Structures are given as structure tokens and as C-alpha cells.
Amino acid sequence: MPNANQWAHRMTKKTIKLVDAAGNPVARKEVAFRQTHHQFLFGCGIFDAVEVANRNVPADRLAFLERKLDLFLEVFNGATLPFYWGRFEPEKGKPQTKELQAAARWLKERNITVKGHPLCWHTVTAPWLLEMSNEEILNAQLARIERDVSDFKGLIDTWDVINEVVIMPIFDKYDNGITRISKDLGRVGIVKEMFKKGRESNPGATLLLNDFNTSINYEILIDGCLNAGISIDAIGIQSHQHQGYWGREKLEEVLERFSHFGLPIHFTENTLTSGHLMPADIEDLNDYQFPEWPSTPEFEERQAREIEEMYSILFRHPLVEAITTWNFSDEGAWLGAPAGIVRVDNSPKPAYELLKKLIKQDWSTNVISTTDDNGIVTIEGFLGDYDLVCGDRKVSIKLDKNAGTAQLVI
Amino acid sequence: MPNANQWAHRMTKKTIKLVDAAGNPVARKEVAFRQTHHQFLFGCGIFDAVEVANRNVPADRLAFLERKLDLFLEVFNGATLPFYWGRFEPEKGKPQTKELQAAARWLKERNITVKGHPLCWHTVTAPWLLEMSNEEILNAQLARIERDVSDFKGLIDTWDVINEVVIMPIFDKYDNGITRISKDLGRVGIVKEMFKKGRESNPGATLLLNDFNTSINYEILIDGCLNAGISIDAIGIQSHQHQGYWGREKLEEVLERFSHFGLPIHFTENTLTSGHLMPADIEDLNDYQFPEWPSTPEFEERQAREIEEMYSILFRHPLVEAITTWNFSDEGAWLGAPAGIVRVDNSPKPAYELLKKLIKQDWSTNVISTTDDNGIVTIEGFLGDYDLVCGDRKVSIKLDKNAGTAQLVI
């Protein structure tokens, strides 16, 4: 078990009194505590869940994807599903609600917390917005939020409400409906509208603002939003590091600056590749088109080392509540980069084994203890859900920051 | 007179019926309209007004400063007076209120609109704040605003409420009380507190946010402040161009970006020197210390050309309502730069003559007209105050955007 001080904020101590059905203490018995779920969100983008849940691909492809999903389930407890408007509803009025509901349900049944990404973004937005007036675009965008957040309530209760607002009104690569309305509303104005609708549609949801911009721009935007009364539940920070690992110094500096708000921080889209680095002079990562971007053994080792350091720094920071690896597999990864933790053939890279070890071993608690004469046993462990096993009996318990003594009938 | 279309937004047309004391039309008489004051604020920093008004310097020095002030009065209708806290109140509880009131009164009596600069800033702030807790600093800062804005009400009704907020919480050149509290409150938070107190203390005042940062940072800050309900009356933009004139392209780009808010824009601190340029690689202008920075004939011509272009672009823009030349004279100019429009010996540079021509001639209206049979005459002119002279009689009229017909008894 790691140094308790280092991870103290991720752990708690709980005293349990075990009694039998008649109310008598279960004294001097061996008890195993096995962590089944983390409170911390170890997430991953796993868009293949849509095909797997809907079983709408050929059998051999389905088997391949099911194997991929099995590997995913062995490590993560969080999944990001795609809600890019232009793909979710390419034809107005025909959203892929059922397909995505099936995927979200499939994941939920496997104890995975699902996040929807994103509800409002200028990229991959619905092309048919371009034929509308700005007032109509805004109404369509709000109606989209109301519809989708409501349709997925209970299956998806975490949303990237609005994505990349810093650049949104000055995005000039191509005309799109969302940039148009963001110019009208201003940055804080559009955030306000989208969050208001998201909150109305699912008051208990965790609603995120998300951006790749980690400069002072994003700090001031968040500051403005909070002062304008917008109820942001968590600050989303993208970290696509195709041009090289940020390193400890930048990472800690970013954490320090975004901690001032006292809000939970989610690293929503993390990429560290196992290939050569993208040249540093490329400003928009989308501009880099490389025909074949191989994963190599040397770079796979580097990727694992960087992921270990980065995850450790983030897991240590008290405000970070989620880290999402963006691409699970190199297959279909953004920009064709070897950004996955498994290769195109589903074979695990060192980073996969490393993350599995961190999440399921180093940062999990699996201990055996013994009750005292009064049936009392104390567990200290990482926050989350546990199976308590005593003889042939098993019960579920939760370790959260509400410590104290619980009495369990076993 | 310049092209009427170009300056149409600065002008209006007014029809006046002149009658004599008995109510009879003053028919077929020559009438002179002489502009005495501009609605547009052509301002200038003129800290020497404090010595002139208080007459607390030796006689020869006083005569020299009076000559300087005369030159100032021949061109400008606005003045910026210094309220740097560390100089205004170097010893806690002993502010230089009387001296500054005398200066403001002296200027007001000469038909000059006075602005106070600044109420809250991390630079040249009171050093004795450093001994206080953050709560005490905030209270002292708010009390300072309440006291000074109240003490000067009627004399000074325009304030740079808070200066350079973008950098304020990350300013790291030296410790100071204002940076400390800005870290606590956040940028939008400190703006909110200062504006709230300023507004309470003088509800009718014109309250500005002011910054040298013209990047997207400042745009997002303003956006956040407005969405947080802060009543900013005008956006203040500094333009200290010691490293070279921005040029038309940047100037128009800045105007375009800061126009989105629909608020009046004040160019609050404009510098174009008549000397060599400061090297472009200097980030904080304060870091450039040059023992002697001469004004040369060649660069004085350049200064005049640049001022002509810049003032023309700004005067043409419908949202710009004020331009302030930061240093009137090279004497005591910031950074020792030849930033004035008069030299250290009070001799006018070409820029002085140019500005006088623009303000008092090209952008002023002085016309002679004749009343018709009904005593009616129409004037089209730049917005502001006028003397109407008919024979040996003189009355004052105002040309503002509330057009229509006025009847004047002469």
C-alpha cells in the first residue's frame, strides 16, 4: 500500500460492527475487503460501446470490439460517449437517441459512470444550422440540450455542456451556427444560456465547462461565469499532448491556477501518444496530417512513464476528481496518432498495464482483517464501493468521507 | 470643413428661430456660430495643474507652469489628474484632498472636464497596506473610494475605477496590498467590489475599467464583468506606444474587438513619442531605463503624422467618446520618453500644432449664416457648446443629438 499521507485525501477509515441475523457479534472472524468501484472517476473515451451495445456490425467485428470493451472494463470506471451534434443528428429531427441510450445502458449495467460530450460546440455541429437565423439556431441548440439531457437522465448525468468557448466566437476555419450565436451572445452569455438549459433539464447533473485553452483566458472566462452566477460543477481541462508531455512543472502550474476557484477539476481529454511528437510549431493540432503514425516500443515505454507521472500528480491533487484518457485504442484515434493504450489489434501497450496496476492495485484497497471480540473491524481504504466477505457471506459497503461506525448484518 | 459623411456621427443640424425681446423675428441678420466646447472629450494628463492651482512653487517655476497650462487650455477640454494612492495619501489619514480639489476646481473653472486616475491599482498603491490583513486592505480600499469619490463629486465625475486588472493578481514584481486582495477576490470579484463602491459614492459618475492589455484576456474580463452585472460606463484602453505606433490595422482590429460590447470606448492614456523607439523585446515598458531620450526634428514629424492618423481613426469610430494624450510635456514624462506634444522648455512640437488644428479647426464649427424673413437660421456643426453672435448680442447654445427647432431671444 502506498504512503498513506500522499493519498490521504483519497482515503478514509471506517469502523464496522458485524452481527449475525440474531444480532450477535461476529467475533474473531477473518473479513476480506475488496474494492469494487472507485469514487474517483478513471474515465476513458469509448465510442465503440455504441456498436457493441447495438450489435449492428458483422460478427467478427463485434467480437473484436467486445474484446476491446472487456479490456476497457478491466481498468476504467468512467466512459465518455460522443454527442457531436453533426453526427448525433445529421438529419434534423432524426437523432440517434436509441443507439446512444443502448450504449449508455450497456455501460451503466457494467457499473460505468457515463459522460456525454459535448452538448454545444462549434466543431462537428449540425450543418443544417447554417440555414437558420441566429435566433433559430439558439432555439435549436437549447431544444437539443433539453431533449438530450432529458432523454438520457439516469443513464448520463454528467455532461460537457459547452466546449472550447475561449476560441468559439473567433473560430474562423469555417462558418458554423454555433460560432455565429456565440458572437451575438458573447462567451459568458452563451455559457449562461447553455448551463441554464442543462440545469433545468437535469437539476442533479454534473455540468462541465471544457476547454483546451489553459491560459489566463480560460481563467478569466471561468471567473466571469462564476461571478455571473453560472453553476459550473466542474472545470474541464483538455490535455492533448501530441506535441509532447507537459511535464510536472506545467502540470502543477495549471493545477495551481485553476485551483483558485475551489471547484472540482476534471481532466476530460488526456492524450499522451506512443509515437513521434508532432512538431511544436503547429498551432491547431488538426492541421497535422500524417499518413502513418506508428506506435514504437521505445515510445510506448515513454508513454507509460509519462502517464504514470501525470496520473500520479493529478490523483494527488485534492481538487482533481476525474481523469479521462481520450483514446482507448490506436484504432480510429484522433489525428491518426498512436494515442491509445492498446494498439490497433487490441494488444495492450505498457501504458495499459501501468494504468491497470495504478487503478486496480496501487490505488485500490484489498485487505484482509479480523473482527475483535465485539465483532468490530476497522478498514482504511480508498474511497469507493467494497465487497465485504466473511466466510461464505458477502455484503456491499461504501467508503466515503462520512466516517463513523456502521453495523452490518452478515 | 471636412467631408460631412465621415464625421456625420459627431455632428448635428439645428434650426433656430431668433426673436427680439418683444418677440419679433430677427430677420435677415448675419449670425456667427462659434464652437466653444466639444462634446467629444479631447483629454490630456496635466498633473502640473496641482502646482499651478495651489501656487506652492517658486515664482519663476510657477510662471513656467502657467505658460504650460495656457498651452494646454488652447487645445484640450479634458484633463486627467493623479490619484495614485501611494502619492495621494503617503501617510495614512493625510490625503492631499485640498491640493487636488484646488487643481480640479481650477480646471473646472476653465471649462475642462476632469478625470481622476486611478482609484484602485496595484502600482504606486499605499505602502502601508502591507501591514494589514487582507480584510483590512479591502476595507481601506473601499473607504478610500468612498471618501475620494464623495470629496470630489461635482469637481470630478469621471473615474478610472480600477486599473490593469488582467495582470493584477499575477503581478509579481513586488508585493503590494492590491495584488493580495485581487488574488482573494478574483478579477471579476475585485472589479465588482470597486465599481459597487464607486457607484454608491457618486451614482451619476462615469466609471471606467482601464487596461493596457488589449488582448482577448481583456475582452473576456469585460464580458465577465458585464454578465456579472457590473455597471461599467466606458471601456478604458491604454495605448502607450513607446515601442512604435500600432498602425491602422492593429488600431482598427482593437476597435472592432472592443466594440462588441456596445459600450463607449475611451482611449485613456495615449503615447506616441518624438524619439527613437524602445526595443520591441521589452515586455514591461518600465524595464527600459534610458539616461537621455531626446526629441528630434525627424521623429517629431513622425509623431505628428502618427497622431493625426490615430486621432482621425478614433474620432471616426462611433463608439469612441474620449482620447487622452498621456503626457502634455516631455518634462517629467513617463520613462523619460519624449512623449509630450511640447518640449521640456514648453516649445510646441509639430504634434501640438497638429492637434490644435484638428481639434480647434478641422473638427470645430465656426460659421456665419443669415436668418431668413422669419428669423430662422439652421446650423450644422460638431456636437458641443456654441456662442451665437448677432450684432452686439451673444447667447450660448448647445448642439446635441436632440435635434429640432429652438427659439432664442437675443
Contacts between the chains, C-beta under 8 A, distances in Angstrom:
chain1	res1	chain2	res2	distance
A	166	B	216	7.4
A	166	B	220	7.3
A	170	B	216	7.5
A	183	B	260	7.5
A	186	B	223	4.8
A	186	B	226	7.8
A	186	B	227	7.3
A	186	B	260	7.0
A	186	B	261	7.9
A	187	B	220	6.0
A	187	B	223	5.4
A	188	B	220	7.8
A	188	B	223	4.9
A	188	B	224	5.3
A	188	B	226	7.8
A	188	B	227	3.9
A	189	B	223	7.5
A	189	B	227	6.3
A	192	B	227	6.5
A	216	B	166	7.4
A	216	B	170	7.5
A	216	B	217	5.5
A	217	B	216	5.6
A	217	B	217	5.8
A	217	B	220	5.8
A	220	B	166	7.3
A	220	B	187	6.0
A	220	B	188	7.8
A	220	B	217	5.8
A	220	B	220	4.6
A	220	B	221	5.0
A	220	B	224	6.3
A	221	B	220	5.0
A	221	B	223	8.0
A	221	B	224	6.9
A	223	B	186	4.8
A	223	B	187	5.4
A	223	B	188	4.8
A	223	B	189	7.5
A	223	B	221	8.0
A	223	B	224	5.9
A	224	B	188	5.3
A	224	B	220	6.3
A	224	B	221	6.9
A	224	B	223	5.9
A	224	B	224	1.7
A	224	B	225	7.0
A	224	B	227	6.0
A	224	B	228	6.6
A	225	B	224	6.9
A	225	B	227	7.6
A	226	B	186	7.8
A	226	B	188	7.8
A	227	B	186	7.3
A	227	B	188	3.9
A	227	B	189	6.3
A	227	B	192	6.5
A	227	B	224	6.0
A	227	B	225	7.7
A	227	B	227	7.6
A	227	B	228	3.7
A	228	B	224	6.6
A	228	B	227	3.7
A	228	B	228	4.7
A	228	B	229	7.6
A	229	B	228	7.7
A	260	B	183	7.6
A	260	B	186	7.0
A	261	B	186	7.9
